[in-house]
């Protein structure tokens, strides 16, 4: 057996004659345990919050979206339809999207109209986000579904037949607007549903029939803004993206959901990194207790160290004793912390006993990656703490 490791194990599990050192060692161990629990739980919570936030994005945005590189619209033709007849694509829908001006009674709001066809719900299940009223009635061309943010801004509800929601868009043309009354195209619509996702999306979109959007923007029959796609579960998004981009050519742009929401994804990743760094700093502070405990142990075992030195153990080996001791103490605290934290996260995910609201449990996700991050962080920092503490051993101390 490795002799320094053997001595380190004896020192770790044997009580010191000085009771204060025993208390300091217990406090250091508890510090590592609590830090391991806190770091793993926080990483799991942020994984849960990230997944919870992205669930709204998955509802509103497709796996892939095809748009024109030049201009706001393009013509859907047989060659595009042939490309989309791919066994990796589960469904696709034609979209028209444009900035519009909304007016209801004496209130107004700027938003985007999103014209969708009958295939839309096969790609994006936005009907699941409708909390009041119903999804679009495709046989009733002038029905729309608005976000809760738009509903609040305009004080408009669903099935209010006394007043219509007016949608305005500038007519295409060049030069200055000389007559505002004739400069805009207008349609009167009837909201029949209100959806709720995120604050940004709730204020941004009015969903309408594709034909109504074409009429408002004076588009031709096959003229659209985008095509949204849902892929089969076993399809690789990046591979399909490259395949479609190659087939469609440089005139079209194929974007993934992550690329469509790049700012949102960056924000989530930044928050996750910031929380990890903050709790790593707390862990570093806790490991100062480990350094203190090892230094106190070195002082307490000074006579023993002299004996080991005179028996032939060199300074390097004596230092290894306390490196191993600090490392073992850290490992012990790490695995006790994970032993307590992992069941807590799994039980919270299954039973949701900690609630944000009466109907919403605090979201957590158990990922093996988070376990490895915690192990790597604590092992590395624990080893460094033990090395720093053992560096106090010198020839002068044991001579």
URJOSUL-V280242 format. One record per pair of residues at least 24 apart in sequence whose ideal C-beta (glycine too) atoms are under 8 Angstrom apart, sorted by the first residue. I is the first residue (numbers start at 0). J is the second residue. Records with the same first field share a line. If there is no record, write none. Layout:
BEGIN
I=J + J
END
This chain:
BEGIN
2=312 + 316
3=316 + 317 + 319 + 320 + 322 + 323
4=319 + 323
6=307 + 320
7=319 + 320 + 321 + 322 + 323 + 324 + 327
8=323 + 327
10=296 + 300 + 320 + 324
11=324 + 327 + 328 + 331
15=296 + 299
16=299
17=295 + 299
19=295
20=292 + 295 + 296 + 299
23=288 + 291 + 292 + 295
24=292 + 296 + 328
26=288 + 292
27=285 + 288 + 289 + 291 + 292 + 328 + 332
28=328 + 331 + 332
29=332
30=285 + 286 + 288 + 289 + 332
31=285 + 286 + 289 + 328 + 329 + 331 + 332 + 333 + 336 + 377 + 381
32=332 + 335 + 336 + 339
33=285 + 336
34=278 + 281 + 282 + 285 + 286 + 332 + 336 + 377
35=332 + 333 + 335 + 336 + 337 + 340 + 373 + 377
36=336 + 339 + 340 + 343
37=278 + 281
38=275 + 278 + 279 + 282 + 373 + 376 + 377
39=336 + 337 + 340 + 341 + 344 + 369 + 370 + 373
40=340 + 343 + 344 + 363
41=274 + 275 + 278
42=271 + 274 + 275 + 366 + 369 + 372 + 373
43=340 + 344 + 363 + 364 + 365 + 366 + 369
44=361 + 362 + 363
45=270 + 271 + 274
46=271 + 363 + 364 + 366 + 369
47=348 + 361 + 362 + 363 + 364
48=362
49=267 + 271 + 364
50=362 + 364
51=362
52=197 + 263 + 267
53=267
55=128 + 196 + 197 + 200
56=256 + 260 + 263
57=256
58=123 + 124 + 125 + 127 + 128 + 196
59=123 + 125 + 128 + 196 + 200 + 204
60=123 + 227 + 256 + 259 + 260
61=92 + 122 + 123 + 227 + 228 + 229 + 256
62=228 + 229 + 230 + 236 + 255 + 256
63=227 + 228 + 230 + 236 + 239 + 240 + 243 + 253 + 254 + 255 + 256
64=225 + 226 + 227 + 228 + 253 + 254 + 259
65=225 + 226 + 227 + 228 + 243 + 247 + 251 + 252 + 253
66=224 + 225 + 251 + 252 + 254
67=224 + 250 + 251 + 252
68=249 + 250 + 251 + 252
69=250
71=97 + 224
72=218 + 222 + 223 + 224
73=222 + 223 + 250 + 251
74=219 + 221 + 222 + 223
75=221 + 222 + 223 + 226
76=221
79=226 + 247
82=243 + 246 + 247
83=226 + 228
85=239 + 242 + 243
86=231
87=230 + 231 + 234 + 239 + 242
88=228 + 229 + 230 + 231 + 234 + 239
89=121 + 229 + 230 + 231
90=118 + 121 + 122 + 228 + 229
91=118 + 122 + 226 + 227 + 228 + 229
92=116 + 118 + 119 + 121 + 122 + 123 + 226 + 227
93=118 + 209 + 223 + 225 + 226
94=119 + 209 + 223 + 224 + 225 + 226 + 227
95=209 + 212 + 213 + 216 + 218 + 223 + 224 + 225
96=224 + 225
97=168 + 212 + 216 + 224
98=168
99=166 + 167 + 168 + 205 + 215
100=166 + 167 + 168 + 183
101=149 + 153 + 164 + 165 + 166 + 167 + 205
102=164 + 165 + 166 + 167
103=153 + 154 + 155 + 162 + 164 + 165
104=153 + 154 + 162
106=152 + 153 + 154
107=153
108=149 + 152 + 153 + 202
110=146 + 149 + 202 + 203 + 204 + 205
111=203 + 204 + 205
112=166 + 168 + 204 + 205 + 207 + 212 + 215
113=204 + 205 + 206 + 207 + 212
114=207 + 208 + 209 + 210 + 211 + 212 + 213
115=206 + 207 + 208 + 209
116=209
119=227
121=229
122=227 + 228 + 229
123=227 + 229
125=194 + 206
128=194 + 195 + 196
129=192 + 193 + 194
130=193 + 194 + 195
131=156 + 157 + 192 + 193
132=157 + 158 + 190 + 191 + 192 + 193
133=157 + 191 + 192
134=192
135=191 + 192 + 206 + 207 + 208
136=191
137=208
139=189 + 191
140=208 + 210 + 211
141=186 + 187 + 188 + 189 + 208 + 211
142=188 + 189 + 190 + 191 + 207 + 208
143=188 + 189 + 190 + 191 + 205 + 206 + 207 + 211
144=190 + 191 + 192 + 193 + 194 + 205 + 206 + 207
145=190 + 192 + 193 + 194 + 204 + 205 + 206
146=193 + 194 + 195 + 196 + 200 + 201 + 202 + 203 + 204 + 205
147=193 + 194 + 195 + 201
148=198 + 200 + 201 + 202 + 203
149=201 + 202 + 205
150=190 + 193
152=202
155=190
156=190 + 193
157=190 + 191 + 192 + 193
158=189 + 190 + 191
159=189 + 190
160=189
163=187 + 188 + 189
164=188 + 189 + 190 + 205
166=205 + 207 + 215
168=215 + 216
170=217
171=217
184=215 + 216 + 217
185=215
186=211 + 214 + 215
275=372
279=376 + 380
282=376 + 377 + 380
283=380
286=329 + 380 + 381 + 384
287=384
289=325 + 328 + 329 + 381 + 384 + 385 + 388
290=325 + 384 + 387 + 388
292=325 + 328
293=321 + 324 + 325 + 384 + 385 + 388 + 389
294=388 + 391
296=321 + 324
297=321 + 388 + 389 + 391 + 392 + 396
301=396 + 397
304=392 + 396 + 397
305=397 + 398
307=397
308=397 + 398
314=392 + 393 + 394 + 397
317=392 + 397
318=389 + 390 + 392
319=389
320=389
321=385 + 388 + 389 + 392
322=382 + 385 + 386 + 389
323=385
324=385
325=381 + 382 + 384 + 385 + 388 + 389
326=378 + 381 + 382 + 385
328=381
329=377 + 378 + 380 + 381 + 382 + 384 + 385
330=378 + 381
332=377
333=373 + 374 + 377 + 378 + 381
336=373
337=370 + 373 + 374
341=365 + 370
END
